[in-house]
Amino acid sequence: MSQPRSPISPLNRSLERLGRAVAERKSAEVIELPLWPDPKRGTPNSFLRSALFSAIQSKDRRFLKEEILACQNGYTVKFTGEQFNQEDLTVWETIVHLARQHPLGAVCSFTAHGILKALGLPTGGCNHKTLHSSIIRLTGGVVEINADGKRYFGTLIESGVKHEITSHYIIKLNPDILRLYGENQWTSIDWKQRMALRRKPLAQALHAYFSSHKKPFPVTLSFLQKITGSRNAQMASFKRHCRVALDSLQAIGFLESYSIEGDRLTVVRSPISLPPQE
């Protein structure tokens, strides 16, 4: 004979109601991205001050497993997956820019044609393939970032759907990773300047890094070699490439001047490249 069920105590009922209320509140929570101006692209400083998006060509990517990446003091960054580069950062910045008026974790909808136009790229089939590969990389690479005493981990894109006939994407961003866009934790990148540096990965990486500092402090070339993820192991060669990249930053009006003394680099940002509050 089966035993009669024990009655549910008032305490258990209260705990169940509390659990449901917490779950409902969590699901209803809405965290919005900062609404940066349209000519800008918001990016977490932890992305810009580390080798997460390296200054390498696509052919030089490696598969990493829980590798600790070079980064500025104040962050710890680990990565597992196919290495990201500056092209992936450009795609990420564009997708987040399109999604910035939607709740975090909500779907972001766009066509491949539309996002390629936003990237300033031709809309032929080859670039469709390249774009899709970048989206898959951003979905597959697991990032671990320790910043401000909190550890964020997961993929940048949580999931997505692509309509094969129309090339229409529906993408869900990772709301926990996007919490890195907290107060004073992100930088507004000048998009026109970044696009002017297309196919110059080292120049783009330096532009991103120095953009995250209103008044950049002097750094060593060996530090930049690590933080940009450069594969150029010869310091003399890296120094030459660095000068070419810095000349490009001057040419687009981002830097007013720069000087290299031995291994030490000092840059001065152009007044027009600084945030309005300065």
C-alpha positions as CSV (number, residue, x, y, z in Angstrom):
1,M,0.0,0.0,0.0
2,S,1.4,3.4,-1.0
3,Q,2.2,5.8,1.7
4,P,0.2,9.1,1.8
5,R,2.1,12.1,0.7
6,S,3.4,14.5,3.3
7,P,1.7,17.8,3.1
8,I,3.8,20.6,1.6
9,S,4.8,22.9,4.5
10,P,4.1,26.6,4.3
11,L,7.8,27.2,4.3
12,N,8.3,25.0,1.2
13,R,5.4,26.9,-0.6
14,S,7.1,30.2,0.3
15,L,10.4,29.0,-1.1
16,E,8.8,27.8,-4.3
17,R,7.0,31.2,-4.8
18,L,10.3,33.0,-4.1
19,G,12.1,30.8,-6.6
20,R,9.5,31.5,-9.3
21,A,9.6,35.2,-8.6
22,V,13.4,35.3,-8.9
23,A,13.3,33.4,-12.1
24,E,10.7,35.7,-13.6
25,R,12.6,38.8,-12.5
26,K,15.8,37.5,-14.0
27,S,14.1,36.7,-17.4
28,A,12.5,40.1,-17.4
29,E,15.7,41.9,-16.7
30,V,16.7,44.3,-19.5
31,I,20.2,45.7,-19.8
32,E,20.8,48.1,-22.6
33,L,24.0,48.9,-24.5
34,P,25.2,52.5,-24.4
35,L,23.8,54.5,-27.3
36,W,27.0,55.8,-28.9
37,P,26.8,58.1,-31.9
38,D,26.3,56.5,-35.3
39,P,29.8,57.4,-36.6
40,K,31.3,55.5,-33.7
41,R,31.6,51.8,-32.6
42,G,31.5,50.9,-28.9
43,T,34.0,48.2,-27.9
44,P,35.0,46.9,-24.4
45,N,38.4,48.1,-23.2
46,S,39.3,44.5,-22.4
47,F,39.0,43.7,-26.1
48,L,41.2,46.7,-27.1
49,R,43.9,46.3,-24.5
50,S,44.6,42.7,-25.1
51,A,45.6,40.3,-27.9
52,L,42.1,38.9,-28.1
53,F,41.8,40.4,-31.6
54,S,45.3,40.0,-33.0
55,A,47.0,42.0,-35.7
56,I,47.5,38.9,-37.9
57,Q,46.4,37.8,-41.4
58,S,43.6,35.2,-41.7
59,K,46.1,32.6,-43.0
60,D,48.1,32.9,-39.7
61,R,45.3,32.0,-37.3
62,R,46.0,29.2,-34.8
63,F,43.7,27.1,-32.6
64,L,44.2,28.0,-29.0
65,K,43.2,26.1,-25.8
66,E,42.7,28.1,-22.6
67,E,45.7,30.3,-23.7
68,I,46.5,33.3,-21.5
69,L,46.7,36.3,-23.9
70,A,48.9,39.3,-23.4
71,C,47.0,42.2,-22.0
72,Q,47.3,45.5,-20.1
73,N,47.5,45.4,-16.3
74,G,44.0,45.2,-14.8
75,Y,42.8,42.4,-17.0
76,T,43.2,38.7,-17.4
77,V,42.2,37.3,-20.8
78,K,42.0,33.6,-21.8
79,F,40.9,32.2,-25.1
80,T,39.9,28.8,-26.5
81,G,39.1,28.4,-30.2
82,E,40.2,29.6,-33.6
83,Q,42.1,32.8,-33.1
84,F,40.3,36.2,-33.7
85,N,41.9,38.9,-35.7
86,Q,41.2,42.6,-36.6
87,E,38.7,41.5,-39.3
88,D,36.7,39.7,-36.7
89,L,36.7,42.8,-34.5
90,T,35.3,44.8,-37.3
91,V,32.5,42.3,-37.8
92,W,31.8,42.2,-34.1
93,E,31.7,46.0,-33.8
94,T,29.3,46.2,-36.7
95,I,26.9,43.5,-35.3
96,V,26.8,45.1,-31.9
97,H,26.3,48.5,-33.5
98,L,23.2,47.2,-35.2
99,A,22.0,45.6,-32.0
100,R,22.6,48.5,-29.6
101,Q,19.0,49.6,-29.6
102,H,17.7,46.2,-28.6
103,P,17.8,44.4,-25.1
104,L,20.9,42.4,-24.5
105,G,20.4,38.8,-25.4
106,A,17.6,39.7,-27.8
107,V,17.9,38.7,-31.5
108,C,19.7,41.0,-33.9
109,S,18.4,40.7,-37.4
110,F,20.2,41.7,-40.6
111,T,21.0,40.5,-44.2
112,A,24.5,39.6,-45.3
113,H,24.1,42.2,-48.1
114,G,23.3,44.9,-45.5
115,I,26.1,44.1,-43.2
116,L,28.6,43.9,-46.0
117,K,27.5,47.3,-47.1
118,A,27.9,48.6,-43.5
119,L,31.4,47.1,-43.6
120,G,32.2,48.9,-46.8
121,L,32.8,45.6,-48.6
122,P,31.7,44.4,-52.0
123,T,28.5,42.2,-51.7
124,G,29.7,39.3,-53.9
125,G,29.6,35.7,-52.9
126,C,33.2,35.5,-51.7
127,N,32.6,38.2,-49.1
128,H,29.4,36.4,-48.0
129,K,31.5,33.3,-47.2
130,T,34.1,35.4,-45.4
131,L,31.4,37.1,-43.3
132,H,29.8,33.8,-42.4
133,S,33.2,32.3,-41.4
134,S,33.7,35.3,-39.1
135,I,30.3,34.9,-37.5
136,I,31.0,31.2,-36.9
137,R,34.3,32.0,-35.3
138,L,32.7,34.6,-33.0
139,T,30.1,31.9,-32.1
140,G,32.7,29.2,-31.4
141,G,35.5,31.0,-29.6
142,V,35.2,30.9,-25.8
143,V,36.5,34.0,-24.1
144,E,37.4,34.4,-20.4
145,I,37.9,37.9,-19.2
146,N,38.6,38.9,-15.6
147,A,37.9,42.6,-15.2
148,D,36.9,44.6,-12.1
149,G,36.9,41.5,-9.9
150,K,34.4,39.7,-12.1
151,R,35.1,36.8,-14.5
152,Y,33.1,36.8,-17.7
153,F,33.2,33.7,-19.9
154,G,31.4,32.4,-22.9
155,T,31.2,33.0,-26.7
156,L,30.6,36.4,-28.0
157,I,27.6,35.3,-30.2
158,E,25.4,32.8,-28.4
159,S,23.5,31.4,-31.4
160,G,22.0,32.2,-34.8
161,V,20.0,31.2,-37.8
162,K,20.7,31.9,-41.4
163,H,18.2,31.7,-44.3
164,E,20.1,30.1,-47.1
165,I,18.1,31.7,-49.9
166,T,17.8,35.3,-48.7
167,S,21.1,35.3,-46.6
168,H,19.1,36.8,-43.8
169,Y,20.6,36.3,-40.3
170,I,19.0,36.2,-36.9
171,I,21.7,36.3,-34.2
172,K,21.5,36.2,-30.5
173,L,24.3,38.0,-28.6
174,N,25.7,36.7,-25.3
175,P,24.2,39.0,-22.6
176,D,26.8,38.1,-20.0
177,I,29.8,39.0,-22.3
178,L,28.0,42.2,-23.2
179,R,28.0,43.3,-19.6
180,L,31.6,44.3,-20.3
181,Y,30.0,47.4,-21.8
182,G,29.7,48.8,-18.3
183,E,30.4,52.3,-17.2
184,N,33.9,53.4,-18.1
185,Q,34.7,49.9,-19.4
186,W,34.3,50.6,-23.1
187,T,35.6,52.9,-25.8
188,S,33.9,54.7,-28.7
189,I,36.0,53.9,-31.8
190,D,36.0,56.4,-34.7
191,W,34.6,54.2,-37.5
192,K,35.7,56.3,-40.5
193,Q,39.3,56.2,-39.2
194,R,39.2,52.5,-38.6
195,M,37.8,51.9,-42.1
196,A,40.6,54.1,-43.6
197,L,43.0,51.5,-42.0
198,R,41.4,48.5,-43.7
199,R,43.9,45.7,-44.6
200,K,46.4,47.3,-42.2
201,P,45.9,45.0,-39.1
202,L,48.8,46.4,-37.1
203,A,47.6,50.0,-37.7
204,Q,44.0,49.0,-36.7
205,A,45.2,47.3,-33.6
206,L,47.3,50.3,-32.5
207,H,44.4,52.6,-33.4
208,A,42.1,50.5,-31.2
209,Y,44.6,50.4,-28.3
210,F,45.4,54.1,-28.2
211,S,41.7,55.0,-28.7
212,S,41.0,53.4,-25.3
213,H,43.4,55.9,-23.7
214,K,42.5,59.6,-23.7
215,K,46.1,60.5,-22.8
216,P,48.2,57.4,-23.8
217,F,51.1,56.8,-21.5
218,P,54.5,55.7,-23.0
219,V,54.8,52.0,-23.7
220,T,57.6,49.7,-24.9
221,L,57.6,48.2,-28.4
222,S,58.0,44.8,-26.8
223,F,54.7,45.4,-24.9
224,L,52.9,46.4,-28.2
225,Q,54.4,43.4,-29.9
226,K,52.7,41.1,-27.3
227,I,49.5,43.0,-26.9
228,T,48.8,43.1,-30.7
229,G,49.5,39.4,-31.0
230,S,52.2,40.1,-33.6
231,R,53.9,37.1,-35.2
232,N,56.9,39.3,-36.0
233,A,59.5,37.8,-33.7
234,Q,62.3,40.2,-34.8
235,M,62.1,43.4,-32.8
236,A,64.0,45.4,-35.4
237,S,61.4,44.3,-38.1
238,F,58.5,44.9,-35.7
239,K,59.8,48.4,-35.1
240,R,59.9,49.2,-38.8
241,H,56.3,47.9,-39.2
242,C,55.3,49.9,-36.2
243,R,56.6,53.1,-37.7
244,V,54.7,52.4,-40.9
245,A,51.5,51.8,-38.8
246,L,52.1,55.0,-36.8
247,D,52.6,57.0,-39.9
248,S,49.2,55.7,-41.1
249,L,47.6,56.9,-37.8
250,Q,49.1,60.3,-38.4
251,A,47.9,60.4,-42.0
252,I,44.2,59.8,-40.9
253,G,44.5,62.5,-38.2
254,F,44.4,60.2,-35.2
255,L,47.9,61.0,-33.9
256,E,49.4,64.4,-33.7
257,S,52.9,63.0,-33.2
258,Y,54.9,60.1,-32.0
259,S,58.5,59.4,-31.0
260,I,60.5,56.2,-30.5
261,E,63.6,56.3,-28.3
262,G,65.2,52.8,-28.1
263,D,62.3,50.5,-27.2
264,R,60.1,53.3,-25.8
265,L,57.2,54.7,-27.8
266,T,55.4,58.0,-26.9
267,V,52.3,59.1,-28.8
268,V,50.2,62.3,-28.7
269,R,46.6,62.0,-29.9
270,S,45.3,64.7,-32.2
271,P,42.9,67.1,-30.4
272,I,40.2,66.3,-33.1
273,S,40.5,62.5,-32.2
274,L,39.7,63.1,-28.5
275,P,36.3,62.8,-26.8
276,P,34.3,66.1,-26.6
277,Q,34.6,66.3,-22.8
278,E,38.3,66.8,-23.1
